[in-house]
Amino acid sequence: MKTQMKSLADELRKSIGTGEVIPSNKDPVIVAKEKKPDDAKNEAAAAKGRKALDIISRIRDFDCSDQRHLLHPRVDARTVALLGRLKLASGLEMNRVIAFSIVYLFERHPEIKSFIKESLENFE
């Protein structure tokens, strides 16, 4: 019986060294080669994390020091809670995030500016 246990231990040592694990009846083990789909998920999560950090750094770099106008936007409780958690997580103030978001909205959708311009021309 000792020789059988010893040979099993030797087989496990060899399989761990190569990255392949031999499953036994008592303790099935997932082979390391089958974890490739998780790698794709990890890469996708890492890409999302990089994108989030990119946006946060852009908000931090946004200069709102010369802005003198105050707005009091009305947002729902869920958005306020989310902005509060964002402030705790990243140190970004709510006003900076809201100002950046408005500028970003107009930059990404110039059709809004053209709509405003056309509406004011038709108004006169």
N, C-alpha and C positions, 0 to 999 in steps of 0.2 A: 504494500500500500504506500510506503514511503517513496518508492521509486516512481509510482504513478503521479504522486503529488509533486515530486521533484521535476519530473519531465513536463508536467503541466506548467509549473512555474517557469521552467526554461523556455517553453513555447511562448508564454506571455511576454517574457523579457525580449525575446526575439521579435515578436509582433509589435511591441511598443516601439522598439528601435526603428522599425520600418514604417510606422504610422498606420499599420493595419492591426486590428484587434480581432482575434478569433472568438466568436460568440460561443458560449457554452449553453447547456440546457437550463441551468439554474439562473444565470445572470446574462441576459442578452445585452450586447453592447452594440451601439451604432458605429459602423466603420467610419473612419475619419474622411474618407473620400466622398461620402454622401452629404457632407455639409456644404457643398458648393452653392445650393440655392440660398442658404443663409448668408453667404458672402455677398450675393447680389442685394439682399435686403439690407445688410450692413452698409454697403456702398450707397444705396439709395438714402438711408438714414443719414449717412455722413454728408451726402450732397445737400440734403435738406438743412442739416446743421450749418454747413458752410454758407448756404443761401441766407439763413436767418442771421448769422453773424455778419454777413455782408450788409444786409439791410440795417441792422443795429448800428454798425459802424457808419453807414451813410446818414442815419438819423443823428448820431453824435456829431458828425462833421457838419451838419446843417447849421448855418449861421442864422440865428433868429434874434441876435442882440440888437439890431437896429429896428426891429418891429415894435411900433408903439401902439398899434391898435389892439384893443381887447375885444375878444368875442366870448360869448358865454354859450357854447354849444350845448344843446340838450341831447344827452345820450342815455341809453337805458342802463339799468343797474348791472347787467351782465358785462357791458362794455366798460363801465367804470371799474368793475372788479378786475377785468382783464388788464386794463391800463395800470391799475394799482399793482397787480402781480408783475407786470412788465417793469414797473419802476423798482420793485424790490429785487427783481432778477438782474436788471441791467443798469439801474441808476438813472434811467431816462425819465425826465419829467413829462407829465401828461400833455402840457401845453406844447412842448417841443414835438412830441409825437403827432399831435393833431395838426400843428402848423406844417410839419413835413408832409403829412398825409395829404393835405389840401394842395400843396405845391406839386407833389408827386402826381396827384390825380389830374391836375391841369396839364402837366408835362406829358403824361402818358396818353391823354385823350384830348388832343388839340381841337377836336370837333366840338367840344363844349365851349371853347373860346369863340369859335366861329359861329356857333348857335347864338351866343350872347350878342356878338357883334351884329349879326343879321336881325335879331329881334329888336335891338335898339335902333337900327336903321329903319325898320318897318314901323317902329313906334312913333317916330317923328313924322 
